[in-house]
Structures are given as C-alpha cells and as structure tokens.
Amino acid sequence: MDETLLRTLVPQVIGVLVRRGNDFAAAEDAVQEALVEAVRSWPEHPPRNPRAWLIGVAGRRLVDAARSETARRAREQRLDREPAPGPTEQEDDTLRLLFLCCHPALSPQSAIALTLRAVGGLTTDEIAEAFLVPRATMAQRISRAKRTVAHVPLGPTGDLTTVLRVLYLVYHAGHGGRVDLASEAIRLTREVAAGQSDAEVRGLLALMLLHHARRRARVGQDGRLVTLDAQDRSLWDTDEIAEGVRLLQGALAENRRGEYQLQAAIAALHDDAPTASQTDWPQILEWYDELVALTGNPVARLSRVVALAHVLGADAALAELETLEPLVGERHRFLAVRGFLLERVGELEDAADHYAEAARRTTNLPERDHLTRQAARLRQRQR
C-alpha cells in the first residue's frame, strides 16, 4: 500500500465530492471510510485507477448516508444520479482544499489538525500521536473545525498568508515519531509552490529544506539533542541544501522580500559554513536586522541577540537582551539565551541557574534534557 499515493489522492477526492455539492464534513468522512476499504481490499485487488476507485466508493458512502435520512430526500435523489466523471473532475483541488482548511474562522491549532486530516491524509490517531494529545481531544478538535467550514464553498482563492503560517507551524510541530510532521509540511508546501508564483511560498519551502537538511545530525547516538555548533556536518543533506539555496536565490531575485525568505537566508548561511567557527556571523546579523525591521517579531529579536554576541561580544548582547525582557518576559528561550551569554562572560553560577530555570519552563523534552545538562556541566566546573 503506497501511503504517499493515498495522501496525495485524499484532497483530490474530497475536492471532487465537495464540488458535486456535498457537505465538506460528510465528504471527508466518506473518504476516510473509503480509505479503510482501500487498506482492506487493495493488497489483493489493486485498482487500475486508484483515484476513480476512491471517488466511486466514497460517493456510494455518501449515497448510503443520504438514503438513511428521510429529511434529505432531495439530496439523495441528486447523489443517486451521480454524473459520470467529466473534465472538471480531473482537476486537482488540493490547493483549494488547503485554503479551505486554513479558513480565517479557524484557530491555528484547528487549522493545522484539519489540514493534516483532509489534505495530509493522516488519521486522527496519527495526528493525536504527533501532538501528544488524547485521541478524543484531537477528534473533537477536528470535528469542530469541520463544522466551522462545512458550508464554506470550495473557492479558488483564499488567504495565502494564513496558509503559509499553518504550514510553518506544522513544520515546527515535530521531526520525529511515526508521522514526521516536518516532512509532511514540506510535501504540502511543494503542493502550494507548484500552484502559486508568490516569492514567499518559495521562501518558506527553502527555509524548510535548509532546516530539514540537518535532521540526521540533530540527535546523537545516545538520543540527546545536538546543538548546531556541535553537529556533524557530514550528515547534512547536501541535495536539500542545494535545492533550498536555489529556491531562495530565485525568490530573493524578485526583490519582494518577506519573513520566510529572510529566515531562509539566515539558515543558508549556517548551512554554507564548513565548520561552526567559519559561520558568517556579520552577514547573519545583517539579515536579522532586516528581519526585525520587517516583522518586529520578539523571537527574531531574541535570535538576533545571539548573532550580536558572535559579532560584538557577549557584553553588548547582554545589554541588548535587557531591552527585550519587557517584550518576551522570562520565558524559557529568553532564560536560555541569557544563560548562554552569562557563560560567555564567565558568570558560571548565574548561567547555570538560568539554564536550570529554562529547563523547568520548557515543554519540549529533548530541549529540557539539553538545558538540564548545560546547568549540570557548569556546576561541575565550579567544584
């Protein structure tokens, strides 16, 4: 069973059923039932046309559901006389469905869940596992999202900014587990890039690829998080880096810079350095200056402080960091950066305390373990 093929077909089939006039939630449920039947029957009886098979089975499920509700006789009659697939049914509605799943009426969490279910083709169990929440919680979230967009037409346009933000959040939701959300986000972003000429779409895809290229080096053989400066760069995927750089160069050439292009430019400079010591920190700082000027994002400003430390020294970075505290508060990232800077100026006891407090405040387990080890390392040095 080709899972990649199924995930590609799911949004196309849902799109066909919705364009026939079916309710989005009912169409999505029917497709999920068709997928269950496919898993059961395809290994022994593979269809010649998997897409047409799914459309037919899901369509029959909708007919059955309509027949069971006497209050929907008109709809039953329409579904019972389904027309043969015509030219319009050969269209790929993946992008339209993606825009629908990222409807502004949905919260980011709901949009992510619905996107992974309807466009990504993941099961509720897989999505719940990826986000470490109970299945019932995720099922309820998806059901509410489907009800919200149930009567929204499958139109050709939508808010591209919202779609990119959802895909960005999906990417950062995880790199491991049975369902690699980072890889799924890249796949979906490729779908968008194939149908949109916007430079920021290519910027986001470049950003994902440039980060994803380092995935094999992020975790050591002992399962511990490996920071960028300590990674074995021979494990980085040079093909993904090359593709990311090519996409980025094409996007930047249009001179319509956006947040994702600027982040990708920073990632490209890290990927270009043969060793951590050869990183072009002055150029990275310049890109951060442009990113902060464009977005004013406090997280970007916090990352800029780290670049500033490499260029002008930890004392200058600490002074800059103090101006950010009212904006970001003493969240775990702020505390971790302060610990890093305090260590560089020799304040080991204070640095250890900040690492330890950052570890207590983060919800990311690998990051918590890493920060705890940092604190323990500095305390050991003081003995």
Salt bridges, closest charged atoms under 4 A:
GLU3 OE1 - ARG7 NH2 3.78
GLU28 OE2 - ARG117 NE 2.62
GLU28 OE1 - LYS146 NZ 2.97
ASP29 OD1 - LYS146 NZ 2.57
GLU33 OE1 - ARG61 NE 3.50
GLU37 OE2 - ARG40 NH2 2.41
GLU69 OE1 - ARG72 NE 3.08
GLU76 OE2 - ARG67 NE 3.93
GLU76 OE1 - ARG73 NH1 2.57
ASP80 OD1 - ARG67 NH2 2.53
GLU82 OE1 - ARG20 NH1 2.69
GLU89 OE2 - ARG20 NE 2.97
GLU91 OE1 - ARG96 NH1 3.35
ASP93 OD2 - ARG19 NE 2.73
ASP93 OD1 - ARG96 NH1 3.12
ASP125 OD1 - ARG135 NE 2.64
GLU126 OE2 - ARG7 NH2 3.82
GLU126 OE2 - ARG178 NH2 2.20
GLU184 OE1 - ARG7 NH1 3.69
GLU184 OE2 - ARG187 NH2 2.73
GLU191 OE2 - ARG187 NH1 3.99
ASP222 OD2 - ARG224 NE 3.70
ASP237 OD2 - ARG215 NH2 3.90
GLU240 OE2 - HIS212 ND1 3.06
GLU240 OE1 - ARG215 NH1 2.84
GLU243 OE2 - ARG190 NH1 2.65
GLU254 OE2 - ARG202 NH2 2.38
GLU254 OE1 - ARG256 NH2 2.31
GLU259 OE1 - ARG165 NH2 3.31
ASP271 OD1 - ARG214 NE 2.62
ASP289 OD1 - ARG304 NE 2.54
GLU290 OE2 - ARG257 NH1 3.07
GLU320 OE2 - ARG304 NH1 3.79
GLU322 OE1 - ARG338 NH2 3.06
GLU325 OE1 - ARG338 NH2 3.24
GLU330 OE2 - ARG338 NH1 3.43
GLU343 OE2 - ARG377 NH1 2.95
GLU343 OE2 - ARG381 NH1 3.72
ASP353 OD1 - ARG379 NH2 2.89
GLU357 OE1 - ARG360 NH2 2.73
GLU357 OE2 - ARG361 NE 2.73
GLU367 OE2 - HIS332 NE2 3.36
